[in-house]
Amino acid sequence: MSKYTKHGENRIRKRQKVKKKNVDREIELALSKGLSHSECKGKLNRYVTRCWFNHKHSYARVYKNSIYFFRNNDDTFLTVYPLPGNLNSIYQDCMKKKKHNCNK
């Protein structure tokens, strides 16, 4: 069972079109399978850094073409931002590298 704020629940339901009963599952997948900030490269890393400045006491995960923000001290989900279209290919490349490194 993941923790999330009311604002976070509203954002994930509105921006990701996630049903209320699937909010927990989506947040858990973002935490476990998403790219960390350090795994992002190039323009994607710079964009995540820019978004992070709005949420300095949090960390980011990039998953399903969105950036998820979680509170540092207790992993509470805060909000989600959509990833711009020009960064989707970079996200896909980073995911391939992550999966390739996990298989070694």
All heavy atoms as an XYZ file, in Angstrom:
880
protein
N       0.844     -1.176      0.000
C       0.000      0.000      0.000
C       0.889      1.239      0.000
O       1.667      1.456      0.914
C      -0.886     -0.037      1.234
C      -1.788      1.121      1.381
S      -3.335      0.703      0.644
C      -4.269      2.126      1.065
N       0.784      2.020     -1.042
C       1.594      3.233     -1.136
C       0.866      4.417     -0.508
O      -0.350      4.439     -0.413
C       1.917      3.519     -2.603
O       0.732      3.620     -3.337
N       1.655      5.398     -0.093
C       1.084      6.601      0.497
C       1.072      7.691     -0.563
O       2.004      7.798     -1.363
C       1.901      7.043      1.697
C       1.860      6.058      2.852
C       2.557      6.622      4.055
C       4.051      6.488      3.876
N       4.807      6.880      5.062
N       0.037      8.505     -0.548
C      -0.041      9.616     -1.477
C      -0.907     10.717     -0.891
O      -1.765     10.480     -0.054
C      -0.587      9.190     -2.843
C      -1.845      8.363     -2.798
C      -3.095      8.963     -2.744
C      -1.774      6.977     -2.818
C      -4.252      8.203     -2.707
C      -2.921      6.214     -2.780
C      -4.156      6.835     -2.733
O      -5.301      6.079     -2.704
N      -0.635     11.936     -1.336
C      -1.421     13.071     -0.891
C      -2.701     13.149     -1.714
O      -2.803     12.532     -2.785
C      -0.634     14.382     -1.062
O      -0.353     14.561     -2.452
C       0.651     14.379     -0.250
N      -3.653     13.888     -1.238
C      -4.904     14.079     -1.978
C      -4.615     14.771     -3.311
O      -5.178     14.415     -4.341
C      -5.896     14.893     -1.126
C      -7.240     15.039     -1.743
C      -7.962     13.711     -1.780
C      -9.383     13.908     -2.274
N     -10.043     12.642     -2.562
N      -3.716     15.751     -3.269
C      -3.309     16.438     -4.495
C      -2.687     15.448     -5.481
O      -2.991     15.467     -6.674
C      -2.307     17.550     -4.169
C      -1.701     18.180     -5.373
N      -2.332     19.161     -6.094
C      -0.519     17.966     -6.003
C      -1.569     19.512     -7.117
N      -0.460     18.808     -7.072
N      -1.818     14.569     -4.979
C      -1.182     13.578     -5.830
C      -2.194     12.639     -6.467
O      -2.085     12.309     -7.645
N      -3.160     12.211     -5.680
C      -4.208     11.328     -6.217
C      -4.980     12.038     -7.325
O      -5.237     11.454     -8.384
C      -5.171     10.907     -5.110
C      -6.295     10.033     -5.614
C      -7.349      9.737     -4.561
O      -7.297     10.316     -3.460
O      -8.243      8.934     -4.865
N      -5.345     13.292     -7.094
C      -6.080     14.038     -8.117
C      -5.259     14.216     -9.385
O      -5.779     14.080    -10.497
C      -6.501     15.407     -7.582
C      -7.557     15.304     -6.521
O      -8.278     14.308     -6.434
N      -7.658     16.319     -5.679
N      -3.967     14.520     -9.239
C      -3.107     14.731    -10.404
C      -2.927     13.450    -11.220
O      -2.977     13.482    -12.435
C      -1.725     15.241     -9.984
C      -1.693     16.606     -9.427
C      -2.172     17.664    -10.432
N      -3.040     18.568     -9.751
C      -4.358     18.733     -9.990
N      -4.944     18.080    -10.936
N      -5.068     19.567     -9.302
N      -2.698     12.324    -10.546
C      -2.470     11.085    -11.291
C      -3.767     10.637    -11.978
O      -3.741     10.116    -13.090
C      -1.876      9.978    -10.405
C      -1.273      8.879    -11.264
C      -2.908      9.400     -9.448
C      -0.424      7.900    -10.496
N      -4.892     10.874    -11.353
C      -6.160     10.493    -11.972
C      -6.475     11.381    -13.170
O      -6.959     10.899    -14.192
C      -7.283     10.548    -10.953
C      -7.140      9.436     -9.907
C      -8.275      9.369     -8.959
N      -9.483      8.984     -9.693
C     -10.713      9.334     -9.334
N     -10.897     10.058     -8.251
N     -11.748      8.949    -10.032
N      -6.171     12.666    -13.058
C      -6.473     13.597    -14.142
C      -5.460     13.499    -15.286
O      -5.846     13.420    -16.453
C      -6.494     15.027    -13.603
C      -6.872     16.053    -14.625
C      -6.952     17.432    -14.008
C      -7.341     18.462    -15.065
N      -7.427     19.804    -14.491
N      -4.174     13.476    -14.957
C      -3.134     13.536    -15.986
C      -2.799     12.186    -16.603
O      -2.381     12.120    -17.753
C      -1.872     14.171    -15.414
C      -2.084     15.627    -15.046
C      -0.873     16.247    -14.443
N      -1.153     17.641    -14.122
C      -0.422     18.365    -13.303
N       0.635     17.833    -12.710
N      -0.744     19.614    -13.064
N      -2.935     11.113    -15.849
C      -2.606      9.783    -16.355
C      -3.851      8.957    -16.676
O      -3.724      7.832    -17.118
C      -1.755      9.024    -15.343
C      -0.388      9.603    -15.116
C       0.437      9.569    -16.363
O       0.587     10.584    -17.011
N       0.947      8.422    -16.715
N      -5.017      9.484    -16.374
C      -6.289      8.781    -16.610
C      -6.327      7.441    -15.880
O      -6.739      6.422    -16.421
C      -6.531      8.555    -18.101
C      -6.409      9.787    -18.962
C      -7.566     10.710    -18.771
C      -7.595     11.792    -19.817
N      -7.176     13.081    -19.391
N      -5.866      7.437    -14.632
C      -5.844      6.231    -13.805
C      -7.122      6.189    -12.976
O      -7.523      7.191    -12.389
C      -4.602      6.240    -12.875
C      -4.619      5.078    -11.912
C      -3.340      6.219    -13.709
N      -7.763      5.030    -12.934
C      -8.966      4.876    -12.117
C      -8.577      4.894    -10.644
O      -7.458      4.554    -10.274
C      -9.661      3.567    -12.439
C     -10.243      3.539    -13.828
C     -10.941      2.234    -14.083
C     -11.500      2.221    -15.489
N     -12.176      0.956    -15.790
N      -9.534      5.259     -9.812
C      -9.280      5.403     -8.378
C      -8.741      4.116     -7.760
O      -7.838      4.145     -6.919
C     -10.561      5.828     -7.669
C     -10.370      6.223     -6.238
C     -11.618      6.829     -5.659
C     -11.336      7.379     -4.279
N     -12.446      8.169     -3.770
N      -9.257      2.968     -8.181
C      -8.815      1.706     -7.599
C      -7.410      1.308     -8.048
O      -6.787      0.445     -7.428
C      -9.799      0.591     -7.924
C      -9.895      0.243     -9.393
C     -10.885     -0.860     -9.630
C     -10.932     -1.225    -11.097
N     -11.853     -2.308    -11.348
N      -6.887      1.939     -9.109
C      -5.564      1.582     -9.630
C      -4.470      2.590     -9.260
O      -3.340      2.452     -9.711
C      -5.618      1.450    -11.151
C      -6.484      0.302    -11.589
O      -6.630     -0.677    -10.870
N      -7.068      0.416    -12.762
N      -4.791      3.577     -8.447
C      -3.811      4.602     -8.081
C      -2.627      3.983     -7.341
O      -1.464      4.262     -7.663
C      -4.479      5.721     -7.240
C      -3.439      6.652     -6.641
C      -5.450      6.508     -8.091
N      -2.893      3.118     -6.352
C      -1.809      2.466     -5.598
C      -0.866      1.700     -6.512
O       0.356      1.799     -6.390
C      -2.374      1.491     -4.565
C      -2.856      2.180     -3.312
O      -2.360      3.277     -3.018
O      -3.728      1.606     -2.638
N      -1.434      0.925     -7.411
C      -0.637      0.093     -8.320
C       0.252      0.960     -9.211
O       1.431      0.658     -9.403
C      -1.562     -0.766     -9.169
C      -0.841     -1.685    -10.094
C      -1.846     -2.569    -10.850
N      -1.199     -3.180    -11.969
C      -1.159     -2.661    -13.199
N      -1.770     -1.532    -13.455
N      -0.532     -3.273    -14.165
N      -0.304      2.033     -9.749
C       0.459      2.916    -10.635
C       1.626      3.568     -9.894
O       2.732      3.669    -10.416
C      -0.468      3.977    -11.221
C       0.152      4.808    -12.302
C       0.352      4.061    -13.603
O      -0.278      3.008    -13.819
O       1.162      4.541    -14.416
N       1.397      3.983     -8.663
C       2.450      4.610     -7.864
C       3.548      3.597     -7.543
O       4.742      3.908     -7.631
C       1.851      5.229     -6.586
C       0.956      6.411     -6.958
C       2.944      5.672     -5.627
C       0.130      6.944     -5.819
N       3.164      2.387     -7.182
C       4.157      1.341     -6.888
C       4.999      1.018     -8.123
O       6.211      0.822     -8.021
C       3.462      0.068     -6.383
C       2.898      0.195     -4.996
C       3.962      0.440     -3.941
O       5.084     -0.091     -4.063
O       3.666      1.192     -2.996
N       4.367      0.950     -9.295
C       5.113      0.688    -10.526
C       6.090      1.817    -10.836
O       7.221      1.562    -11.264
C       4.159      0.483    -11.699
C       3.397     -0.831    -11.719
C       2.358     -0.831    -12.832
C       4.354     -1.994    -11.890
N       5.667      3.054    -10.632
C       6.555      4.185    -10.873
C       7.765      4.128     -9.936
O       8.893      4.397    -10.360
C       5.800      5.497    -10.691
N       7.536      3.757     -8.672
C       8.642      3.656     -7.715
C       9.614      2.536     -8.072
O      10.824      2.702     -8.016
C       8.095      3.405     -6.310
C       7.969      4.596     -5.387
C       7.298      4.188     -4.088
C       9.283      5.253     -5.131
N       9.070      1.383     -8.451
C       9.928      0.222     -8.669
C      10.550      0.166    -10.065
O      11.703     -0.213    -10.211
C       9.149     -1.065     -8.403
O       8.076     -1.176     -9.315
N       9.805      0.554    -11.089
C      10.289      0.400    -12.460
C      10.715      1.702    -13.121
O      11.276      1.679    -14.207
C       9.209     -0.255    -13.320
C       8.914     -1.676    -12.905
C       7.965     -2.339    -13.854
C       7.729     -3.783    -13.437
N       6.897     -4.495    -14.392
N      10.447      2.833    -12.487
C      10.768      4.119    -13.088
C      12.254      4.432    -13.068
O      13.020      3.872    -12.285
N      12.647      5.339    -13.937
C      14.031      5.786    -13.988
C      14.286      6.786    -12.868
O      13.488      7.702    -12.662
C      14.309      6.509    -15.315
C      14.344      5.701    -16.594
C      14.453      6.645    -17.778
C      15.500      4.740    -16.578
N      15.377      6.615    -12.167
C      15.754      7.620    -11.172
C      16.372      8.811    -11.897
O      16.710      8.735    -13.079
C      16.734      7.035    -10.164
O      17.956      6.753    -10.804
N      16.532      9.893    -11.190
C      17.105     11.105    -11.769
C      18.502     10.830    -12.321
O      18.867     11.313    -13.389
C      17.142     12.187    -10.699
C      17.418     13.551    -11.229
N      17.270     14.663    -10.457
C      17.829     14.008    -12.427
C      17.585     15.735    -11.156
N      17.925     15.356    -12.361
N      19.278     10.045    -11.633
C      20.650      9.767    -12.066
C      20.712      8.869    -13.296
O      21.721      8.855    -14.000
C      21.450      9.134    -10.935
O      20.883      7.898    -10.577
N      19.658      8.118    -13.569
C      19.625      7.252    -14.754
C      19.189      7.990    -16.011
O      19.320      7.465    -17.106
C      18.687      6.069    -14.515
C      19.173      5.122    -13.459
C      18.152      4.065    -13.076
O      16.947      4.359    -13.099
O      18.595      2.944    -12.752
N      18.679      9.195    -15.854
C      18.273     10.016    -16.998
C      19.509     10.680    -17.595
O      20.405     11.087    -16.876
C      17.273     11.082    -16.573
S      15.744     10.424    -15.928
N      19.522     10.818    -18.900
C      20.678     11.393    -19.583
C      20.281     12.602    -20.409
O      19.136     12.737    -20.829
C      21.313     10.343    -20.524
C      21.754      9.079    -19.835
C      22.826      9.348    -18.818
C      23.216      8.069    -18.115
N      23.826      8.285    -16.841
N      21.226     13.487    -20.643
C      21.083     14.606    -21.562
C      19.942     15.549    -21.250
O      19.777     16.017    -20.126
N      19.146     15.851    -22.279
C      18.044     16.801    -22.143
C      17.010     16.330    -21.134
O      16.406     17.140    -20.436
C      17.361     17.012    -23.493
C      18.184     17.771    -24.485
C      17.425     17.943    -25.788
C      18.285     18.648    -26.808
N      17.575     18.806    -28.096
N      16.814     15.026    -21.059
C      15.857     14.483    -20.096
C      16.312     14.791    -18.671
O      15.516     15.223    -17.836
C      15.692     12.977    -20.295
C      14.751     12.252    -19.346
C      13.340     12.819    -19.438
C      14.742     10.762    -19.644
N      17.578     14.601    -18.390
C      18.115     14.898    -17.063
C      17.953     16.375    -16.730
O      17.554     16.725    -15.626
C      19.589     14.494    -16.993
C      20.148     14.595    -15.600
O      19.999     15.606    -14.929
N      20.811     13.547    -15.163
N      18.252     17.240    -17.688
C      18.120     18.681    -17.448
C      16.665     19.070    -17.205
O      16.379     19.916    -16.361
C      18.721     19.457    -18.610
C      20.239     19.387    -18.629
C      20.857     20.356    -19.616
N      20.558     20.032    -21.006
C      21.242     19.166    -21.756
N      22.265     18.519    -21.225
N      20.915     18.954    -23.007
N      15.732     18.448    -17.927
C      14.317     18.763    -17.736
C      13.833     18.311    -16.354
O      13.122     19.036    -15.664
C      13.473     18.109    -18.828
C      12.019     18.468    -18.717
C      11.562     19.713    -19.131
C      11.096     17.572    -18.188
C      10.230     20.052    -19.019
C       9.763     17.908    -18.066
C       9.346     19.155    -18.487
O       8.024     19.497    -18.365
N      14.244     17.115    -15.941
C      13.866     16.612    -14.615
C      14.461     17.515    -13.535
O      13.804     17.826    -12.544
C      14.312     15.144    -14.428
C      14.100     14.682    -12.997
C      13.569     14.235    -15.393
N      15.682     17.975    -13.731
C      16.318     18.891    -12.779
C      15.516     20.188    -12.666
O      15.280     20.685    -11.563
C      17.763     19.207    -13.201
O      18.494     17.981    -13.271
C      18.435     20.154    -12.231
N      15.085     20.722    -13.810
C      14.297     21.949    -13.800
C      12.991     21.757    -13.035
O      12.580     22.612    -12.249
C      13.991     22.384    -15.230
C      14.553     23.735    -15.548
C      14.252     24.183    -16.951
N      14.935     23.316    -17.897
C      14.421     22.909    -19.051
N      13.237     23.301    -19.427
N      15.096     22.117    -19.843
N      12.324     20.632    -13.255
C      11.075     20.346    -12.530
C      11.338     20.129    -11.049
O      10.525     20.501    -10.205
C      10.397     19.105    -13.114
S       9.750     19.345    -14.760
N      12.477     19.525    -10.730
C      12.817     19.226     -9.339
C      12.956     20.496     -8.506
O      12.667     20.496     -7.313
C      14.107     18.413     -9.281
C      14.597     18.181     -7.903
C      14.144     17.257     -7.008
C      15.641     18.903     -7.231
N      14.849     17.353     -5.829
C      15.771     18.362     -5.952
C      16.468     19.944     -7.616
C      16.703     18.827     -5.043
C      17.388     20.414     -6.709
C      17.499     19.849     -5.438
N      13.372     21.607     -9.124
C      13.535     22.846     -8.378
C      12.230     23.321     -7.751
O      12.233     24.075     -6.790
C      14.135     23.952     -9.245
C      15.635     23.897     -9.299
C      16.282     23.512    -10.458
C      16.394     24.202     -8.187
C      17.657     23.442    -10.499
C      17.773     24.136     -8.222
C      18.415     23.748     -9.379
N      11.083     22.885     -8.265
C       9.789     23.212     -7.656
C       9.485     22.333     -6.450
O       8.609     22.655     -5.656
C       8.661     23.066     -8.671
C       8.761     24.065     -9.783
O       9.239     25.167     -9.587
N       8.335     23.675    -10.965
N      10.176     21.205     -6.323
C       9.935     20.230     -5.257
C      11.263     19.805     -4.651
O      11.667     18.658     -4.763
C       9.216     18.996     -5.814
C       7.950     19.316     -6.508
N       6.788     19.561     -5.835
C       7.655     19.443     -7.824
C       5.831     19.814     -6.691
N       6.328     19.761     -7.907
N      11.950     20.708     -3.995
C      13.313     20.440     -3.536
C      13.415     19.375     -2.452
O      14.448     18.760     -2.300
C      13.978     21.715     -3.060
C      14.371     22.599     -4.203
C      15.405     23.575     -3.787
C      15.817     24.385     -4.995
N      16.838     25.321     -4.698
N      12.375     19.138     -1.694
C      12.443     18.122     -0.648
C      11.831     16.816     -1.138
O      11.149     16.115     -0.399
C      11.727     18.610      0.615
C      12.345     19.848      1.178
N      13.586     19.840      1.765
C      11.925     21.124      1.204
C      13.890     21.059      2.153
N      12.898     21.864      1.816
N      12.104     16.503     -2.400
C      11.534     15.299     -2.992
C      12.530     14.684     -3.965
O      13.588     15.238     -4.222
C      10.236     15.655     -3.725
O      10.511     16.510     -4.810
N      12.156     13.530     -4.488
C      12.948     12.909     -5.544
C      12.004     12.491     -6.662
O      10.796     12.373     -6.471
C      13.765     11.717     -5.027
C      12.948     10.578     -4.501
C      12.606      9.509     -5.319
C      12.525     10.540     -3.174
C      11.864      8.445     -4.832
C      11.787      9.490     -2.681
C      11.459      8.453     -3.518
O      10.723      7.409     -3.032
N      12.567     12.300     -7.844
C      11.754     12.055     -9.040
C      11.981     10.656     -9.586
O      13.067     10.079     -9.435
C      12.100     13.082    -10.108
N      10.953     10.139    -10.218
C      11.018      8.912    -11.004
C      10.332      9.203    -12.336
O       9.261      9.810    -12.367
C      10.276      7.754    -10.334
C      10.919      7.243     -9.089
C      12.077      6.327     -9.452
N      12.591      5.662     -8.287
C      13.692      6.023     -7.666
N      14.366      7.042     -8.078
N      14.119      5.361     -6.628
N      10.940      8.792    -13.428
C      10.347      8.966    -14.743
C       9.791      7.610    -15.165
O      10.526      6.621    -15.229
C      11.376      9.475    -15.775
C      10.726      9.696    -17.124
C      12.039     10.743    -15.282
N       8.491      7.571    -15.420
C       7.828      6.318    -15.764
C       6.642      6.617    -16.678
O       5.888      7.555    -16.414
C       7.359      5.614    -14.488
C       6.650      4.305    -14.719
C       7.349      3.202    -15.192
C       5.309      4.170    -14.465
C       6.712      1.993    -15.403
C       4.661      2.966    -14.667
C       5.367      1.879    -15.140
O       4.729      0.694    -15.355
N       6.491      5.839    -17.727
C       5.381      5.995    -18.678
C       5.253      7.426    -19.174
O       4.179      8.014    -19.169
C       4.067      5.562    -18.051
C       3.860      4.095    -17.977
C       2.427      3.829    -17.584
C       2.140      2.363    -17.538
N       0.758      2.111    -17.100
N       6.358      8.008    -19.581
C       6.369      9.353    -20.149
C       5.820     10.414    -19.203
O       5.189     11.386    -19.636
C       5.622      9.376    -21.481
C       6.244      8.431    -22.483
O       7.453      8.245    -22.493
N       5.426      7.816    -23.304
N       6.045     10.226    -17.917
C       5.657     11.211    -16.904
C       6.725     11.251    -15.818
O       7.469     10.298    -15.629
C       4.317     10.853    -16.267
O       3.291     10.902    -17.232
N       6.777     12.363    -15.111
C       7.711     12.520    -14.001
C       6.905     12.496    -12.707
O       6.026     13.328    -12.507
C       8.484     13.837    -14.100
C       9.197     13.933    -15.440
C       9.480     13.963    -12.957
C       9.776     15.299    -15.718
N       7.197     11.530    -11.851
C       6.516     11.358    -10.571
C       7.413     11.901     -9.475
O       8.608     11.589     -9.446
C       6.241      9.876    -10.301
C       5.262      9.242    -11.248
C       5.614      8.897    -12.545
C       3.967      8.959    -10.839
C       4.707      8.315    -13.403
C       3.047      8.367    -11.684
C       3.431      8.048    -12.967
O       2.526      7.471    -13.812
N       6.850     12.678     -8.554
C       7.621     13.212     -7.441
C       7.151     12.593     -6.129
O       5.953     12.504     -5.871
C       7.496     14.738     -7.368
C       8.325     15.425     -8.413
C       7.777     15.787     -9.621
C       9.662     15.680     -8.178
C       8.538     16.398    -10.590
C      10.439     16.293     -9.137
C       9.879     16.657    -10.344
N       8.140     12.179     -5.307
C       7.889     11.541     -4.022
C       8.636     12.301     -2.934
O       9.751     12.773     -3.162
C       8.382     10.092     -4.034
C       7.673      9.229     -5.038
C       8.129      9.126     -6.343
C       6.541      8.533     -4.676
C       7.481      8.339     -7.270
C       5.885      7.735     -5.593
C       6.352      7.634     -6.889
N       8.055     12.389     -1.754
C       8.677     13.051     -0.615
C       9.879     12.231     -0.148
O       9.816     11.006     -0.061
C       7.663     13.204      0.513
C       8.125     14.142      1.606
C       7.071     14.353      2.671
N       5.867     14.960      2.113
C       4.631     14.626      2.502
N       4.446     13.717      3.425
N       3.592     15.215      1.961
N      10.975     12.893      0.191
C      12.219     12.223      0.577
C      12.088     11.333      1.807
O      12.533     10.197      1.801
C      13.315     13.247      0.854
C      14.013     13.689     -0.399
O      13.984     13.005     -1.409
N      14.631     14.847     -0.333
N      11.486     11.830      2.869
C      11.561     11.122      4.142
C      10.608      9.943      4.272
O      10.870      9.036      5.043
C      11.373     12.097      5.310
C      10.075     12.881      5.200
O       9.364     12.768      4.220
N       9.792     13.666      6.208
N       9.493      9.910      3.548
C       8.555      8.799      3.735
C       7.969      8.234      2.442
O       6.995      7.494      2.471
C       7.426      9.210      4.685
C       6.615     10.384      4.159
O       6.965     10.921      3.100
O       5.636     10.759      4.822
N       8.548      8.557      1.292
C       8.127      8.032     -0.012
C       6.662      8.313     -0.337
O       6.029      7.555     -1.059
C       8.387      6.528     -0.114
C       9.857      6.193     -0.083
O      10.663      7.068     -0.414
O      10.189      5.051      0.276
N       6.108      9.404      0.157
C       4.742      9.776     -0.165
C       4.704     10.399     -1.552
O       5.505     11.284     -1.861
C       4.201     10.789      0.868
O       4.252     10.185      2.149
C       2.771     11.182      0.555
N       3.770      9.936     -2.380
C       3.617     10.479     -3.726
C       3.028     11.881     -3.650
O       2.016     12.100     -2.994
C       2.712      9.554     -4.553
C       2.357     10.112     -5.892
C       3.316     10.252     -6.871
C       1.063     10.507     -6.169
C       2.987     10.764     -8.111
C       0.720     11.016     -7.399
C       1.686     11.152     -8.371
N       3.668     12.845     -4.357
C       3.239     14.230     -4.297
C       2.485     14.683     -5.544
O       1.387     15.205     -5.454
C       4.446     15.145     -4.081
C       5.235     14.924     -2.807
C       6.491     15.774     -2.800
C       4.369     15.227     -1.605
N       3.098     14.501     -6.719
C       2.472     14.967     -7.953
C       3.117     14.301     -9.159
O       4.131     13.610     -9.030
C       2.566     16.501     -8.071
O       1.717     16.953     -9.128
C       3.980     16.974     -8.313
N       2.528     14.523    -10.317
C       3.036     13.965    -11.567
C       2.960     15.047    -12.637
O       2.017     15.836    -12.666
C       2.247     12.698    -11.981
C       0.795     13.002    -12.226
C       2.859     12.031    -13.192
N       3.996     15.115    -13.468
C       4.029     16.032    -14.603
C       4.185     15.220    -15.882
O       4.954     14.253    -15.906
C       5.224     16.988    -14.518
C       5.168     17.983    -13.390
C       6.226     18.111    -12.517
C       4.075     18.810    -13.212
C       6.197     19.035    -11.488
C       4.035     19.737    -12.191
C       5.094     19.842    -11.336
O       5.051     20.753    -10.324
N       3.516     15.620    -16.956
C       3.723     14.921    -18.231
C       5.096     15.263    -18.805
O       5.620     16.352    -18.595
C       2.599     15.443    -19.118
C       2.208     16.745    -18.524
C       2.502     16.665    -17.054
N       5.656     14.320    -19.525
C       6.946     14.518    -20.173
C       6.690     15.114    -21.559
O       5.829     14.625    -22.282
C       7.647     13.172    -20.300
C       9.145     13.122    -20.452
C       9.815     13.785    -19.267
C       9.613     11.694    -20.567
N       7.399     16.178    -21.953
C       7.201     16.745    -23.290
C       7.513     15.713    -24.377
O       8.368     14.837    -24.199
C       8.205     17.892    -23.347
C       8.514     18.216    -21.939
C       8.367     16.931    -21.176
N       6.826     15.823    -25.495
C       6.960     14.853    -26.583
C       8.361     14.695    -27.126
O       8.757     13.599    -27.519
N       9.144     15.773    -27.127
C      10.492     15.677    -27.681
C      11.441     14.882    -26.787
O      12.531     14.523    -27.212
C      11.071     17.068    -27.950
C      11.228     17.896    -26.688
O      10.469     17.757    -25.727
N      12.225     18.750    -26.679
N      11.034     14.578    -25.547
C      11.897     13.819    -24.637
C      11.514     12.342    -24.556
O      12.196     11.562    -23.902
C      11.858     14.438    -23.239
C      12.357     15.876    -23.137
C      12.194     16.396    -21.723
C      13.800     15.979    -23.583
N      10.450     11.942    -25.230
C      10.004     10.554    -25.167
C      11.038      9.583    -25.719
O      11.239      8.504    -25.165
C       8.674     10.374    -25.899
C       7.525     10.987    -25.145
O       7.594     11.166    -23.936
N       6.471     11.320    -25.858
N      11.699      9.943    -26.812
C      12.697      9.035    -27.392
C      13.897      8.876    -26.450
O      14.455      7.780    -26.333
C      13.147      9.536    -28.756
O      13.740     10.813    -28.648
N      14.286      9.943    -25.763
C      15.389      9.854    -24.804
C      14.979      8.959    -23.641
O      15.765      8.137    -23.163
C      15.796     11.253    -24.315
C      16.269     12.110    -25.487
C      16.890     11.167    -23.258
C      16.488     13.568    -25.153
N      13.726      9.094    -23.192
C      13.205      8.236    -22.118
C      13.262      6.761    -22.535
O      13.707      5.909    -21.768
C      11.773      8.642    -21.770
C      11.035      7.616    -20.962
C      11.354      7.394    -19.627
C      10.030      6.855    -21.529
C      10.687      6.440    -18.884
C       9.350      5.904    -20.791
C       9.684      5.702    -19.473
O       9.033      4.752    -18.737
N      12.833      6.475    -23.758
C      12.851      5.089    -24.244
C      14.272      4.533    -24.286
O      14.510      3.377    -23.912
C      12.210      5.004    -25.639
C      10.751      5.373    -25.680
C       9.876      4.438    -24.859
O      10.186      3.272    -24.684
N       8.782      4.976    -24.347
N      15.234      5.346    -24.737
C      16.632      4.909    -24.778
C      17.167      4.620    -23.377
O      17.858      3.614    -23.165
C      17.516      5.966    -25.447
C      17.244      6.101    -26.931
O      16.648      5.174    -27.519
O      17.621      7.146    -27.499
N      16.845      5.479    -22.420
C      17.295      5.272    -21.043
C      16.681      4.010    -20.440
O      17.336      3.282    -19.698
C      16.975      6.486    -20.178
S      17.917      7.967    -20.597
N      15.413      3.739    -20.759
C      14.759      2.524    -20.261
C      15.422      1.275    -20.834
O      15.613      0.283    -20.131
C      13.267      2.530    -20.607
C      12.428      3.412    -19.716
S      12.497      2.989    -17.968
C      11.519      1.506    -17.931
N      15.785      1.317    -22.121
C      16.464      0.184    -22.748
C      17.808     -0.078    -22.063
O      18.171     -1.218    -21.797
C      16.681      0.434    -24.237
C      15.426      0.309    -25.059
C      15.701      0.604    -26.512
C      14.411      0.648    -27.305
N      14.628      1.050    -28.698
N      18.544      0.992    -21.776
C      19.834      0.843    -21.092
C      19.645      0.274    -19.696
O      20.423     -0.570    -19.252
C      20.560      2.183    -21.016
C      21.140      2.629    -22.327
C      21.886      3.931    -22.180
C      22.426      4.393    -23.521
N      23.136      5.674    -23.418
N      18.608      0.715    -19.002
C      18.349      0.217    -17.647
C      18.028     -1.278    -17.689
O      18.554     -2.056    -16.901
C      17.193      0.985    -17.011
C      16.861      0.519    -15.612
C      15.737      1.317    -15.015
C      15.413      0.776    -13.623
N      14.415      1.568    -12.936
N      17.183     -1.694    -18.625
C      16.835     -3.111    -18.746
C      18.033     -3.946    -19.170
O      18.227     -5.042    -18.680
C      15.696     -3.288    -19.751
C      14.379     -2.808    -19.222
C      13.271     -3.006    -20.219
C      11.965     -2.436    -19.663
N      10.874     -2.555    -20.624
N      18.871     -3.381    -20.047
C      20.057     -4.096    -20.493
C      21.035     -4.289    -19.338
O      21.629     -5.359    -19.187
C      20.727     -3.336    -21.634
C      21.968     -3.980    -22.154
N      21.945     -5.175    -22.817
C      23.265     -3.593    -22.095
C      23.195     -5.515    -23.150
N      24.002     -4.554    -22.723
N      21.207     -3.264    -18.497
C      22.116     -3.362    -17.363
C      21.586     -4.308    -16.293
O      22.357     -4.937    -15.579
C      22.354     -1.979    -16.748
C      23.220     -1.117    -17.657
O      23.947     -1.620    -18.503
N      23.125      0.171    -17.484
N      20.259     -4.422    -16.163
C      19.667     -5.326    -15.169
C      19.823     -6.783    -15.583
O      19.869     -7.660    -14.739
C      18.186     -5.019    -14.968
S      17.915     -3.466    -14.105
N      19.891     -7.036    -16.888
C      19.994     -8.414    -17.386
C      21.399     -8.968    -17.307
O      21.607    -10.147    -17.497
C      19.468     -8.505    -18.820
C      17.975     -8.260    -18.912
O      17.262     -8.469    -17.931
N      17.508     -7.824    -20.053
N      22.381     -8.118    -17.068
C      23.779     -8.599    -17.010
C      24.044     -9.350    -15.750
O      23.534     -9.216    -14.736
C      24.749     -7.422    -17.136
C      24.840     -6.923    -18.540
C      25.911     -5.864    -18.615
C      26.085     -5.432    -20.057
N      27.126     -4.460    -20.204
